Amino acid sequence: MPLSRRDLMAATGALSVAGMGARAAAQTPSLRAPVRSLPDKSSFLMKGLTYLDSGSQHPASAGARAAAEAYLGHRTFAPNTLQHSPDEDAVRAKFAKLINAASPDDIAFAQSTTTGEQMVLRGLGFPQNGAHIVSDTLHFFGSLPIYEEMARQGCKVTWVHDRDGCIPLADMKQAITKDTRLVSLSLVSTINGFEHDLKAVCDIAHANGALVYADIIHAAGCVPVDVQASGVDFAACASYKWLMGDFGLGFIYASKEARTHLLRREYGYEGITKFDPHIYPFDPPGGTIVDYAYGDTAEGCFAHGTVAFSVIAQLDYSLDYIAALGVPAIQTHAQKLTGHLKKELPRLGYRLMTPPETKTPLVACALENAHQKLAAKMDAANVRITTSKNRFRISPSVFNDEADIERFLSVLGRA
């Protein structure tokens, strides 16, 4: 008889955390996120800190902290405390809605964006001698070695280079040929905030028989993402940035059609839908140790074992908070602040790396020895931005206002 994942855990003697959560939730006050207007400083606990680095790590809200603490109350069986364990399937459904996936079945949890990207590569059989992959130089810098390694192991890798902070669609079209198997990119670049026309890229790729993977860590939660409208085949993101979750948990998306192209490379019990053992007391006899089946879902393709429930608790709250505000409103708010930065930074003598027309919440400037020049004075003024070796980046979010931007600019000073 087919078993659900929770049935499987119960059948093998494991304690179902989600089941406990259902019992606790029946006597637990709601942790639903309130609707706020922007900027929303009251939902975040930062005092005296001008935080403009949400693109590196988004602060957890007070509500997300309360949700995590409620979960810890549940885990410690603490008396007289709020106890709550979120429904992991409900959280997957909330994320599916956020990116307009056709079904929660298209979503599985992943440890990180990079984990998701590598599971897609394994599932498609990479590295494979002679297989053609197209990527670009504004993809996540941590992914660049992945595709250099693919090339070393026999793949043909074509790099599309940026021009004036953009990856021209014409250059992508030239790079994607009839022998291309995969196009891998960041929907929004962590380097400078450039955003691909994902539908246009997918149309080109699909016309040539290729699949498309998108890193959406700098898109989901801060700019509209519609995986169905774009036609993207696979996507992944962690939750500690614009989803306002934490490290160690994120999501992987795979459309129903794209999953038909995957080889079985992941063998996690969280993806099992049938489990009939023949080795325990009172089990029926059989010719195998166990009869099993994996689900025809993203979880069936990618899920491994248990996941970080404290992060699920945060996401249970944060995804409601994002939905209540609405991603278009979040994007519009950020654009007001980034628009101001794009005007003022060149006036102060800094060279923008971010295209002026970009609608993402990231603004980057090229500056030689940026970390050496800026990190100490930003720390001294209690201002937080990203300072890299030769680049600095500002990434405002829902709690920032014009006063935060002006404070940063005054600390920054002229180039």
C-alpha positions as a printed NumPy array, in Angstrom:
array([[  0.   ,   0.   ,   0.   ],
       [  1.448,   3.436,  -0.912],
       [  2.557,   5.495,   2.044],
       [  2.927,   9.214,   2.531],
       [  6.195,  10.626,   3.84 ],
       [  4.703,  11.027,   7.316],
       [  3.297,   7.49 ,   7.187],
       [  6.766,   6.288,   6.288],
       [  8.294,   8.03 ,   9.303],
       [  5.668,   6.537,  11.586],
       [  6.058,   3.073,  10.049],
       [  9.782,   3.062,  10.71 ],
       [  9.402,   4.244,  14.299],
       [ 10.348,   7.895,  13.744],
       [  8.534,  10.678,  15.547],
       [  6.584,  12.874,  13.122],
       [  7.492,  16.45 ,  13.938],
       [  4.843,  17.723,  11.555],
       [  2.21 ,  15.604,  13.265],
       [  3.182,  17.008,  16.634],
       [  2.957,  20.445,  15.075],
       [ -0.601,  19.827,  13.964],
       [ -1.616,  18.935,  17.526],
       [  0.215,  21.945,  18.951],
       [ -1.212,  24.303,  16.36 ],
       [ -4.733,  23.445,  17.479],
       [ -4.001,  25.19 ,  20.788],
       [ -1.564,  27.827,  19.51 ],
       [ -2.399,  31.485,  18.802],
       [ -1.996,  32.584,  15.187],
       [  1.443,  33.704,  14.03 ],
       [  0.113,  35.304,  10.864],
       [  2.094,  38.296,   9.666],
       [  0.331,  41.659,  10.013],
       [ -0.07 ,  43.899,   7.   ],
       [  2.318,  46.869,   7.164],
       [  2.97 ,  49.954,   5.08 ],
       [  6.422,  50.812,   3.74 ],
       [  8.906,  51.661,   5.051],
       [  8.24 ,  49.235,   7.879],
       [ 10.778,  49.814,  10.616],
       [  8.534,  48.595,  13.428],
       [  8.707,  44.947,  12.314],
       [ 12.49 ,  44.837,  12.671],
       [ 14.563,  45.148,  15.821],
       [ 17.592,  47.087,  14.561],
       [ 18.258,  50.194,  16.651],
       [ 20.972,  52.689,  15.745],
       [ 22.152,  50.613,  12.789],
       [ 21.774,  51.835,   9.213],
       [ 21.486,  48.472,   7.513],
       [ 21.758,  48.563,   3.724],
       [ 23.049,  45.039,   3.136],
       [ 19.933,  42.871,   2.793],
       [ 21.36 ,  41.458,  -0.439],
       [ 24.01 ,  39.74 ,   1.67 ],
       [ 21.835,  38.672,   4.59 ],
       [ 18.352,  39.994,   5.29 ],
       [ 17.598,  40.728,   8.94 ],
       [ 14.998,  38.485,  10.519],
       [ 11.867,  40.339,  11.546],
       [ 10.496,  40.38 ,  15.069],
       [  7.648,  38.183,  13.85 ],
       [ 10.024,  35.622,  12.334],
       [ 11.986,  35.571,  15.573],
       [  8.773,  34.934,  17.52 ],
       [  7.891,  32.101,  15.141],
       [ 11.306,  30.502,  15.614],
       [ 11.034,  30.868,  19.396],
       [  7.571,  29.29 ,  19.317],
       [  9.042,  26.357,  17.435],
       [ 11.834,  26.039,  20.008],
       [  9.158,  26.049,  22.699],
       [  7.608,  23.104,  20.894],
       [ 10.98 ,  21.325,  20.598],
       [ 11.762,  21.756,  24.294],
       [  8.239,  20.826,  25.431],
       [  8.41 ,  23.982,  27.485],
       [  5.411,  24.45 ,  29.798],
       [  3.399,  27.68 ,  29.717],
       [  5.019,  28.882,  26.502],
       [  3.78 ,  29.372,  22.978],
       [  4.373,  26.091,  21.174],
       [  4.147,  25.8  ,  17.401],
       [  5.535,  23.574,  14.675],
       [  4.853,  24.745,  11.126],
       [  3.562,  22.578,   8.301],
       [  6.419,  22.096,   5.845],
       [  4.038,  21.313,   2.986],
       [  2.204,  24.593,   3.629],
       [  5.506,  26.474,   3.444],
       [  6.337,  24.845,   0.116],
       [  2.893,  25.886,  -1.098],
       [  3.501,  29.486,  -0.021],
       [  6.743,  29.596,  -1.95 ],
       [  5.074,  28.002,  -4.973],
       [  2.501,  30.787,  -4.898],
       [  5.203,  33.453,  -4.556],
       [  6.929,  32.373,  -7.797],
       [  3.684,  31.245,  -9.496],
       [  4.624,  27.601,  -9.813],
       [  1.85 ,  25.438, -11.254],
       [  1.775,  23.281,  -8.12 ],
       [  3.563,  22.788,  -4.789],
       [  4.619,  19.471,  -6.344],
       [  7.09 ,  21.54 ,  -8.392],
       [  8.878,  22.651,  -5.196],
       [ 11.273,  20.828,  -2.891],
       [ 13.466,  22.072,  -0.077],
       [ 17.194,  22.41 ,  -0.718],
       [ 20.011,  23.271,   1.663],
       [ 21.171,  26.201,  -0.462],
       [ 21.058,  27.718,  -3.926],
       [ 24.319,  26.015,  -4.858],
       [ 22.975,  22.675,  -3.639],
       [ 19.978,  23.111,  -5.914],
       [ 22.127,  24.069,  -8.884],
       [ 24.355,  21.053,  -8.464],
       [ 21.376,  18.685,  -8.072],
       [ 20.083,  19.949, -11.418],
       [ 23.481,  19.336, -13.02 ],
       [ 23.696,  15.814, -11.587],
       [ 20.138,  15.039, -12.612],
       [ 20.874,  16.106, -16.193],
       [ 23.956,  13.871, -16.303],
       [ 26.674,  16.539, -16.13 ],
       [ 29.58 ,  16.437, -16.513],
       [ 29.16 ,  14.698, -19.854],
       [ 31.83 ,  14.699, -22.506],
       [ 31.044,  17.188, -25.244],
       [ 27.782,  18.432, -23.672],
       [ 27.303,  22.161, -24.281],
       [ 26.498,  24.551, -21.42 ],
       [ 25.987,  28.31 , -21.761],
       [ 26.484,  30.645, -18.802],
       [ 27.477,  34.279, -18.32 ],
       [ 29.944,  36.33 , -16.323],
       [ 27.227,  37.946, -14.171],
       [ 26.175,  34.537, -12.82 ],
       [ 26.859,  33.994,  -9.091],
       [ 30.609,  34.117,  -8.545],
       [ 30.41 ,  30.889,  -6.535],
       [ 29.032,  29.152,  -9.617],
       [ 31.871,  30.191, -11.907],
       [ 34.167,  27.386, -10.673],
       [ 31.346,  24.869, -11.18 ],
       [ 31.279,  25.507, -14.911],
       [ 35.045,  25.799, -15.187],
       [ 35.09 ,  22.351, -13.598],
       [ 32.471,  21.134, -16.085],
       [ 34.796,  22.286, -18.863],
       [ 37.77 ,  20.502, -17.306],
       [ 35.74 ,  17.298, -17.177],
       [ 34.83 ,  17.352, -20.859],
       [ 31.855,  19.698, -21.264],
       [ 31.858,  22.495, -23.785],
       [ 31.165,  25.702, -21.844],
       [ 30.422,  29.013, -23.543],
       [ 30.719,  32.184, -21.458],
       [ 28.706,  35.248, -22.429],
       [ 30.522,  38.351, -21.168],
       [ 28.795,  41.432, -19.841],
       [ 28.761,  44.736, -21.682],
       [ 28.266,  47.869, -19.617],
       [ 26.877,  45.802, -16.779],
       [ 24.401,  43.879, -18.952],
       [ 24.292,  40.5  , -20.659],
       [ 22.936,  41.421, -24.118],
       [ 20.137,  39.161, -25.314],
       [ 21.695,  39.132, -28.781],
       [ 24.891,  37.681, -27.315],
       [ 22.92 ,  34.989, -25.469],
       [ 21.118,  34.143, -28.711],
       [ 24.43 ,  33.755, -30.518],
       [ 25.867,  31.536, -27.775],
       [ 22.857,  29.191, -27.566],
       [ 23.059,  26.712, -30.426],
       [ 21.396,  23.465, -31.465],
       [ 23.935,  21.475, -29.449],
       [ 23.273,  23.408, -26.196],
       [ 21.84 ,  21.255, -23.419],
       [ 21.68 ,  23.769, -20.553],
       [ 21.659,  27.517, -20.052],
       [ 22.583,  28.464, -16.481],
       [ 22.262,  32.013, -15.166],
       [ 21.319,  34.233, -12.257],
       [ 17.977,  35.898, -12.9  ],
       [ 19.281,  38.869, -10.905],
       [ 23.036,  39.201, -10.634],
       [ 24.59 ,  39.404,  -7.188],
       [ 27.418,  41.398,  -8.783],
       [ 25.457,  44.448,  -9.909],
       [ 21.711,  43.745,  -9.87 ],
       [ 21.335,  43.201, -13.632],
       [ 18.135,  41.274, -14.414],
       [ 17.794,  38.946, -17.392],
       [ 14.705,  38.898, -19.587],
       [ 14.137,  35.344, -18.464],
       [ 11.254,  34.589, -20.823],
       [ 13.287,  35.757, -23.821],
       [ 16.255,  33.599, -22.783],
       [ 13.985,  30.58 , -22.214],
       [ 12.314,  31.057, -25.597],
       [ 15.714,  31.055, -27.314],
       [ 16.933,  28.061, -25.324],
       [ 13.807,  25.99 , -25.862],
       [ 13.813,  26.734, -29.587],
       [ 17.255,  25.106, -29.656],
       [ 16.267,  22.148, -27.479],
       [ 18.06 ,  23.407, -24.348],
       [ 16.844,  23.636, -20.758],
       [ 17.277,  26.669, -18.494],
       [ 18.347,  26.863, -14.851],
       [ 17.959,  30.172, -12.969],
       [ 19.47 ,  31.157,  -9.643],
       [ 16.645,  33.288,  -8.174],
       [ 18.13 ,  34.134,  -4.774],
       [ 18.218,  37.863,  -5.63 ],
       [ 14.759,  37.814,  -7.19 ],
       [ 12.295,  35.776,  -5.118],
       [ 10.735,  38.097,  -2.567],
       [ 12.004,  41.41 ,  -3.964],
       [ 11.108,  41.429,  -7.665],
       [  8.201,  39.607,  -9.347],
       [  9.047,  36.052, -10.397],
       [  6.681,  34.015, -12.574],
       [  8.187,  30.657, -13.43 ],
       [  5.231,  29.632, -15.567],
       [  5.165,  32.804, -17.667],
       [  8.943,  32.729, -18.166],
       [  9.018,  29.028, -18.998],
       [ 12.127,  28.443, -16.894],
       [ 12.763,  24.738, -16.304],
       [ 14.666,  24.792, -13.014],
       [ 15.334,  27.406, -10.335],
       [ 16.766,  27.506,  -6.847],
       [ 17.304,  29.924,  -3.999],
       [ 18.307,  30.   ,  -0.367],
       [ 16.064,  31.8  ,   2.127],
       [ 18.42 ,  34.037,   4.114],
       [ 18.226,  36.972,   1.698],
       [ 14.976,  38.421,   0.332],
       [ 12.793,  35.599,   1.707],
       [ 13.764,  36.756,   5.219],
       [ 14.511,  33.238,   6.43 ],
       [ 17.895,  31.92 ,   7.531],
       [ 20.928,  29.921,   6.452],
       [ 20.665,  26.221,   5.738],
       [ 17.359,  26.035,   3.897],
       [ 15.933,  27.163,   0.596],
       [ 13.935,  25.857,  -2.354],
       [ 14.424,  24.135,  -5.679],
       [ 11.878,  24.394,  -8.481],
       [ 11.478,  21.942, -11.352],
       [  8.558,  22.068, -13.768],
       [  6.637,  18.864, -14.44 ],
       [  7.943,  18.674, -18.005],
       [ 11.533,  19.439, -16.968],
       [ 11.48 ,  16.595, -14.453],
       [ 11.098,  14.114, -17.297],
       [ 14.652,  14.996, -18.381],
       [ 16.198,  14.071, -15.02 ],
       [ 18.099,  10.901, -14.262],
       [ 17.715,   9.428, -10.789],
       [ 20.659,  10.885,  -8.867],
       [ 19.103,  11.656,  -5.449],
       [ 17.853,   8.874,  -3.146],
       [ 16.308,  10.554,  -0.118],
       [ 13.555,   8.999,   1.953],
       [ 11.685,  12.32 ,   2.026],
       [ 10.89 ,  11.722,  -1.65 ],
       [  9.472,   8.209,  -1.164],
       [  5.744,   7.633,  -1.719],
       [  5.677,   3.852,  -1.336],
       [  7.478,   1.859,   1.358],
       [  6.678,  -1.832,   1.92 ],
       [  9.445,  -3.541,   3.935],
       [  9.826,  -7.308,   4.236],
       [ 12.303,  -7.577,   7.123],
       [ 10.514,  -6.39 ,  10.286],
       [  8.205,  -8.368,  12.586],
       [  4.797,  -9.078,  10.96 ],
       [  5.912,  -7.736,   7.554],
       [  4.507,  -9.667,   4.597],
       [  7.073, -11.834,   2.787],
       [  8.668, -10.511,  -0.37 ],
       [ 11.481, -11.068,  -2.784],
       [ 13.244,  -7.826,  -1.815],
       [ 14.276,  -6.089,   1.374],
       [ 11.751,  -3.348,   0.625],
       [  9.414,  -2.369,  -2.192],
       [  9.494,   1.389,  -2.709],
       [  8.702,   4.16 ,  -5.154],
       [  9.667,   7.81 ,  -5.488],
       [  7.084,  10.473,  -6.161],
       [  6.68 ,  12.095,  -9.563],
       [  7.287,  15.483,  -7.94 ],
       [ 10.175,  17.813,  -7.202],
       [ 10.435,  16.189,  -3.771],
       [ 10.564,  12.785,  -5.427],
       [ 13.465,  14.002,  -7.566],
       [ 15.423,  16.067,  -5.043],
       [ 14.349,  15.627,  -1.402],
       [ 16.82 ,  13.963,   0.935],
       [ 16.21 ,  13.714,   4.689],
       [ 14.864,  16.029,   7.334],
       [ 15.227,  19.784,   6.935],
       [ 15.761,  22.762,   9.25 ],
       [ 12.418,  23.235,  10.989],
       [ 13.5  ,  26.371,  12.799],
       [ 13.996,  27.994,   9.386],
       [ 10.662,  26.605,   8.19 ],
       [  9.087,  28.325,  11.197],
       [ 10.657,  31.628,  10.139],
       [  9.586,  31.144,   6.527],
       [  6.057,  30.262,   7.593],
       [  5.845,  33.795,   8.981],
       [  8.06 ,  35.626,   6.489],
       [  6.354,  34.314,   3.361],
       [  3.035,  35.544,   4.785],
       [  4.641,  38.909,   5.516],
       [  5.974,  39.211,   1.947],
       [  2.613,  38.152,   0.508],
       [  0.766,  40.68 ,   2.669],
       [  2.97 ,  43.527,   1.468],
       [  3.038,  42.272,  -2.121],
       [  6.234,  41.92 ,  -4.126],
       [  5.303,  44.772,  -6.517],
       [  4.992,  47.137,  -3.541],
       [  8.326,  45.892,  -2.154],
       [  9.969,  46.477,  -5.53 ],
       [  8.457,  49.957,  -5.937],
       [  9.66 ,  50.975,  -2.488],
       [ 13.191,  49.758,  -3.191],
       [ 13.272,  51.506,  -6.57 ],
       [ 12.685,  54.877,  -4.927],
       [ 15.779,  54.319,  -2.807],
       [ 17.979,  52.794,  -5.512],
       [ 16.934,  55.547,  -7.919],
       [ 18.286,  58.116,  -5.485],
       [ 21.533,  56.171,  -5.191],
       [ 21.952,  55.922,  -8.961],
       [ 21.718,  59.711,  -9.228],
       [ 23.932,  60.637,  -6.289],
       [ 26.754,  58.101,  -6.502],
       [ 28.039,  59.337,  -9.909],
       [ 27.845,  62.921,  -8.613],
       [ 30.165,  61.878,  -5.809],
       [ 32.601,  60.472,  -8.366],
       [ 31.779,  56.757,  -8.15 ],
       [ 31.442,  54.523, -11.211],
       [ 28.177,  52.613, -11.295],
       [ 28.308,  48.943, -12.249],
       [ 24.509,  48.722, -12.136],
       [ 22.61 ,  49.578, -15.317],
       [ 20.428,  52.683, -14.701],
       [ 17.268,  50.961, -15.946],
       [ 17.575,  47.987, -13.576],
       [ 14.555,  47.525, -11.281],
       [ 16.215,  45.354,  -8.661],
       [ 17.168,  46.425,  -5.101],
       [ 20.921,  46.276,  -5.729],
       [ 23.264,  49.131,  -6.618],
       [ 26.971,  48.414,  -7.079],
       [ 29.982,  50.608,  -7.798],
       [ 33.479,  49.701,  -8.934],
       [ 36.122,  51.041,  -6.569],
       [ 39.692,  49.801,  -6.36 ],
       [ 40.486,  48.527,  -2.861],
       [ 36.885,  49.191,  -1.826],
       [ 37.005,  47.077,   1.319],
       [ 40.237,  48.659,   2.447],
       [ 38.898,  52.17 ,   1.83 ],
       [ 35.354,  51.834,   3.128],
       [ 34.905,  49.006,   5.63 ],
       [ 36.409,  50.701,   8.678],
       [ 34.614,  54.019,   8.278],
       [ 31.285,  52.325,   7.609],
       [ 31.72 ,  50.218,  10.734],
       [ 32.651,  53.295,  12.768],
       [ 29.465,  55.055,  11.631],
       [ 27.328,  51.936,  12.239],
       [ 26.42 ,  51.692,   8.556],
       [ 26.307,  48.266,   6.931],
       [ 26.86 ,  47.687,   3.2  ],
       [ 28.773,  45.114,   1.142],
       [ 32.433,  45.997,   0.64 ],
       [ 34.347,  43.635,  -1.631],
       [ 37.922,  43.843,  -2.862],
       [ 37.18 ,  46.261,  -5.722],
       [ 33.432,  46.818,  -5.437],
       [ 30.846,  48.032,  -2.986],
       [ 27.122,  47.331,  -3.053],
       [ 24.059,  48.815,  -1.396],
       [ 20.867,  46.744,  -1.103],
       [ 17.952,  48.457,   0.678],
       [ 14.845,  46.618,   1.813],
       [ 11.401,  47.152,   3.303],
       [ 12.625,  48.849,   6.504],
       [ 14.882,  51.431,   4.812],
       [ 13.95 ,  55.024,   4.027],
       [ 15.475,  58.118,   2.408],
       [ 17.134,  59.071,   5.688],
       [ 19.088,  55.793,   5.594],
       [ 20.275,  56.56 ,   2.06 ],
       [ 21.32 ,  60.094,   2.989],
       [ 23.173,  58.84 ,   6.055],
       [ 25.094,  56.323,   3.949],
       [ 25.984,  58.95 ,   1.331],
       [ 27.232,  61.363,   3.979],
       [ 29.481,  58.681,   5.492],
       [ 30.687,  57.59 ,   2.062],
       [ 31.758,  61.057,   0.934],
       [ 33.382,  61.856,  -2.375],
       [ 35.51 ,  59.344,  -4.259]])
